[in-house]
Amino acid sequence: MTEAAQATGAVALADRHHLDAIPLSSPAANRGLLEVFRRRYVLRLLVKREVQGRYEGSFLGFLWSYINPLSQFFIYWFFMGQLLSRGRFENYPVHMFAGLIIVHFFTETFGAGTRSLVGNKGLIAKMSVPREMFPVATMLVSLWHVAPQILILVGVCLLEGWRPDVVGMLAMVAAILIAMILGTGLALLFSTANVFFRDFGSFVSIMNNYIRFGVPMLYPFSTIANGLPQWAVHLYLCNPVSIAVILFQRAFWLGTTKDPVKQAAATLPDHLAMWTIIGIAISAVVLLIAQRVFLKYENKVPERL
C-alpha cells in the first residue's frame, strides 16, 4: 500500500472515530435544517466520508469527476451534435450538456437523498445530530461534483467564443439554487417515506428517468412554446427544474450562439426573471412542507429502520 493510500485510509478512519464519538441526542432538541448548519463540523465529516467512499480503491480517484463529464460531453458532441443534429440547432451539444449538469445534480440529490436514511441507519442509531443532516449531506456531495462539470462546460464555451456576463452569472446561481432547494426538499420528503416503504426508492428512480424528458434538455424550449397551448406552456414552466435548466442554458449556451439576442427571443421564455422567482418560491414551499413532514415522523424513523 502506498503512503498516499495509507494517509487516505487514516483520514477516513479518523473521521469514523469522530462520528462514533458523538453522543446520543434527544430528538426533541432538533431544530431542523437550522440545527444541521449549526453543526457544520459534523456535516463536513459526513460529506468528506461520502466523497472518500465514492473513490475508495480507485487509482485515479477524484480525476473521475472530470473524466466522466468530459466523456459524456464528447458523446453528445459527436453523436448528437455531429450526426443527429447537424445544422438543425446551433451548438446543440453545449445546450444539452448545460441542461444535463443541472438535471444530474437534481436527480443525484433527489435519488441519493431518498436513500440516505436507510443507507445510514447505523449512524442514525448512534449520532446526536438532526436526521435531516443525511439528505443535506448527499446534496452537498452532489454539489461537490458539479464543480468539475462546470469547469469543462466553461472551457468548451470559451472555445466557442463565449464571454461571461452579469445576467448570465446570476442565472447560473439561480439555477443551482433552485436545484439545491427543490432537490433537498424532495429528498427530505421521500427519505422519510422510504423508511416506512422501501418502494419509494424505486419510485424515485423511475421519476428521475422521466425528468430528462420533462425539461428542455434534449430539445429546446421553443419546441414546447410552439407545440403546446399557452396554458400548457405555463404549466410546463411551473416545474422549477425546467426553469433551472433554462437558466443554466442562458448562462452558458446562449453566449456561444452567433446572435444571442435573436436566439434568446426564439428559444427562451418571456419574463424569465418572473419565472425564476416563481421557481425559487415553489422550491422553497416544497422544502418547508418537507421539513414539517420530516419533523412529524422523525421520532418513528429509528424504530422503523
N, C-alpha and C positions, 0 to 999 in steps of 0.2 A: 504493500500500500504506500502511495506517495505521501510526502509531507503535507501537500495541499489537501489530499483526501482525508488524512488524519485530522487536520485542522478543522475541516468542514464537519467531520463527524463529532469532534469535540464541541464545536459550537452548537450543533443540533442537540447533543446530549445535555449540554448546559441549559439550553432553552427548555428541554423537557423537565429538568430538575427544577427550574424556576417556576414552570407551570404547575408541577406537582406540589411545590412548596406553598402555593396559595391556599389558604384555609377555606373551609366550607363557609357559605354565607346564608343568610336568611333571604328568601325570595321577596319578602316584604320590603327590603331595603332597596330593591331595584327601582330606578327612576327611568328605565327605558333607554332610549338612544342617547340621552344626555349623560347617563351613567357610563355608557360604552366609551364615549370620547373623554370622559373624566379619567378613565382607566386606560389611558393611551399606551402605557408601558406594556400591559398585558396584550392589548390589541396588536402592538408591534411584534410581540413574541409569536402570536398566532399567525400573523401574516408571514413572518420570517420562516416559521415552521412549514407553512403551506408551500411557499416558494421553494425552499430547500428540498421538501419532499417530492416536488414535481420533477426535479432534476437529479434526484438521488441515483447514483450509479451510472450517470451519463458522462461520457467522455467530453462532449462539447458543452454541457451544462447550459448556462444562460444564453449561449450563442444560438440555441434552437429558437429562442424568441425572435431572432432576426431571420433565421433560415426558413422557418415555416411561412411567415407572411411574405417573404421575398419569393418563395416558390409559388405561393398562391397567386401573387401578382403576375408572375411570368406566365402561369397557366391562363389567367384571364386575358393578358395581353395577347398571347398567341392564338388561343382557340376562340375567344370571344371577340377580341379586337381585330385580329388579322384575318380570321377565317369566316366568322359568322356575321360580324357587324361592320365589315369594311365599307366605308363610305356612307353608312346609314346614320351614324351617330358619332359626333365628334368626341374623341378621347374617351371612348366607351370604357376601356379598362380602368382609367382613373376614376370615372364616375362610379363604376361598380365597386372598386376597391375602397373608395371613400365610404360608401354605404356599408360595405362588409365590415369595416372596422367597428362602426357603431353597433351593427347587428350582432357581431360576435361578442362584443363587450356586454351588451344587454343579455343575450341568451346564455352566456357563460355565468354572469351574475345570477340570473334567474334560475338556471338549472343547478349549478353548484350550490347556490344558497338554499334551494329547496331541500337538497340532500344533507345540508351542513349539520343539522341537529342529530339526525340518525347516524351520520358518519363520525360524530364526535361525542357519542353517548358516554364513552369512558371519561372524557374530560369534564363533561357536564355534571357527572356524579361527584367530581372532586373539586372543581374550581369555584371560587367565590366571586363569580363575575356575572353580570347580566347575560342571559342566554341570547339576547339579540346580537351579542358580540360575534357569534359564529357566522350568521349571514352577512354581517357587515365586513368581517374579515375576508370572506370569499369575494365580496365586491371589490375590496382593495387589492386582492391578488389579481383579479381580472383587470383592474385599472393599471396595475404594475406592468402588465403585458401589453397594454395599449401603446405605451411609450415607444417601443421599437417599431411598431406598425406605423405610427405617425411619422417617425424619422424616415422610414422607407418611402412613405407617401410624399413627404416633403421633398426628398431627393428626386423622385420621379417628376413631381410637379415643377421643380426648378429647371429640370432639363427641358420641360415643355414651355418654359418662358413665364412661369407663374411668379408673381410678386405678392407678398402678403399685404393685406390692407386691414385697417382697424375694424371695419364692419365684419370682415371675414373672420378675424380672430375672435371677436365677440360671438359670432355664430358658432365657432368651434367650441368655445367654453360652454355656451348654452346647450349645445348638442350633448356634450359629455355630462353636463349637469342633469339633463333630463334622463339620460340612460342610467346615471347613478341613482337618482331618487326613485324612479319607477322600478328599476331592477331590484333595489334594496327593499322597497315596499312589497313587491310581489314575492320576493324571497322570504321575507318575514311571514307573510300570509300563508304561503304554500309550505314552508318548512314546518309550521305548526300543524297544518292539515296532514302532512306526510308522516308525522309522528303517530297519528291516530290511524291513518290508512295509507299504506305504502304505495297504493295505486297512484297517488298524486305525483310521485316521482316520475313514473312512466307517462302520465298525462302531460306533465310539463315538457317532457322530451318531444312529444308529438306536437304540442303547441309551438315549440321553438322551430320545428321543421316548417310550419306554415308561416311563421313570421317573415321568413325571407321572401315570400311571395306577397305578403301583405304590406310591404313597404316599397318605395321606389328605388330599389337597388338593382334588380335585374332589368328594369325598364325605367324610362324617365317618367317624371310626374305628369308630363304633358299627355302621356297615354291615358292616365286616369282622368285628367281635366277635359280631354276631348272625347272620351268614350263613355262617360257617365253623366247622368243628370246632376244639376248643381247641388241638390240636397245630398246625393250620394258622395259627391266630392267633399263636401263639408264634413260628412260623417267619417270619411277616409282620413281627413286631416285631424280629426279628434283623437286619432291614435298618436300618442306622444312619440312613439318610436319612428313613425313616418316623418314627423316634424324634425326629430333629431337627425335622421338620415339626410333630409333635405338641407338642413343647416350645415352639416358636415360637407356636403357637396358644394354648397355655397361658399364655404371657407376655402376649399381646395380645387375642386374640379372646374368651377366657373372661371377661375383665373387662368386656366390653361387653354381656354377656347379662343378662337380668333376674334370674336366680337362678344365680350362678356355681357354688355348691355342688351344686345339682341337676344343672346341665349337666356339671360335672366327673364326677359319678358316672355320667352317662348316655353321655358321649362320650369320656372319657379312659380309657386302660388302667389296670388295677390295678397297684400297685407301680411307678409311673412312675419313681421315683428309682432303683430297681434296674435297670430297662430303660435308663435314662440311662447308668449305669455300664457296662452291657454294651455299649451303642452306642459309648461312648468307647473301651472296651477293644478291640472288634472293629476300629474305625478305626485304633487305634494298631498293632495287629498287621498290618493291611494296609500301613500306612506302613513298618513295619520290614522286612517281606518285600520291598516295592517298593524300598527303599533297598539291600538286599542284591543284588537282581537288577540294579539300575541300576549298582552298583559293579562287578558281574561283567562286564557288557557295555560299560562306559563306554569302554574303550580302543578298541573296534571302531566306535564311533559316527562319528568323523571320516572314516574311510575309506569307510564306507557312505553318508555324506552326499555 
